[in-house]
């Protein structure tokens, strides 16, 4: 009985390791940027429409946002303003 328990445990460990290892080599993940989640953009990051501060993950995202219709982009750091750049013009969505 002890031998079969060890064999079963070993089998589950091998199956878990194989499934974990193969999932990490799955198809490439594509991360897209949605300018619609940006309430206000600044040179150092942006406020989301849910009032969360985020930095730009990619310099290309800045250009995508600046070219989006109705973009509110300001070419300075958000901490220049006393309200940290949150202007209150955007309705917060949940």
C-alpha positions in Angstrom: 0.0 0.0 0.0 2.8 2.4 0.9 4.4 1.7 -2.5 1.2 2.5 -4.5 0.7 5.7 -2.5 4.3 6.9 -3.4 3.7 5.9 -7.0 0.4 7.9 -7.1 2.0 10.9 -5.5 4.9 10.8 -7.9 2.5 10.5 -10.9 0.5 13.6 -9.8 3.7 15.5 -9.3 4.9 14.7 -12.8 1.6 15.5 -14.3 1.4 18.8 -12.5 5.0 19.7 -13.5 4.3 18.8 -17.2 1.1 20.7 -17.3 2.6 23.7 -15.6 5.6 23.7 -17.8 3.7 23.4 -21.1 1.3 26.2 -20.2 4.1 28.6 -19.7 5.2 28.0 -23.3 1.7 28.6 -24.7 1.0 30.9 -27.6 2.4 34.4 -27.3 0.3 36.8 -25.3 -0.8 40.0 -27.0 -1.4 43.0 -24.8 -3.4 45.8 -26.4 -3.9 49.3 -25.2 -7.4 50.7 -25.1 -7.3 54.6 -25.2 -11.0 54.5 -24.1 -9.9 53.7 -20.5 -7.8 56.9 -20.2 -9.5 59.9 -18.6 -6.5 62.3 -18.7 -3.1 61.7 -20.1 0.2 63.2 -19.0 3.8 62.8 -19.9 4.4 60.6 -16.9 1.2 58.5 -17.1 -2.6 58.7 -17.1 -5.7 58.6 -15.0 -8.2 55.9 -15.9 -11.9 56.5 -16.1 -12.1 54.5 -12.8 -9.8 57.1 -11.1 -6.7 54.9 -11.0 -3.2 56.3 -11.7 -1.1 54.3 -14.2 2.2 54.9 -15.9 2.6 54.4 -19.6 3.7 50.8 -20.2 5.0 51.6 -23.6 5.9 54.9 -25.2 3.8 53.9 -28.2 0.7 54.0 -26.0 1.2 57.7 -25.5 1.0 58.3 -29.3 -2.0 56.0 -29.6 -3.9 58.0 -26.9 -2.9 61.4 -28.3 -4.3 60.5 -31.7 -7.6 59.2 -30.2 -10.7 61.3 -30.6 -11.5 63.5 -27.6 -8.1 62.8 -26.0 -7.2 65.0 -23.0 -3.4 64.9 -23.1 -1.2 67.4 -21.3 2.5 67.6 -22.0 3.6 67.9 -18.5 3.8 65.7 -15.3 0.6 65.1 -13.5 2.0 66.1 -10.1 2.4 69.7 -11.3 -1.2 70.3 -10.5 -2.5 70.5 -6.9 -5.2 67.9 -7.7 -2.5 65.5 -9.1 -4.0 66.0 -12.6 -7.5 64.7 -11.8 -9.7 67.4 -13.3 -13.1 66.0 -12.4 -14.5 66.4 -15.9 -14.9 62.7 -16.5 -17.7 60.7 -15.0 -16.3 57.7 -13.1 -17.5 54.3 -14.3 -17.4 51.1 -12.4 
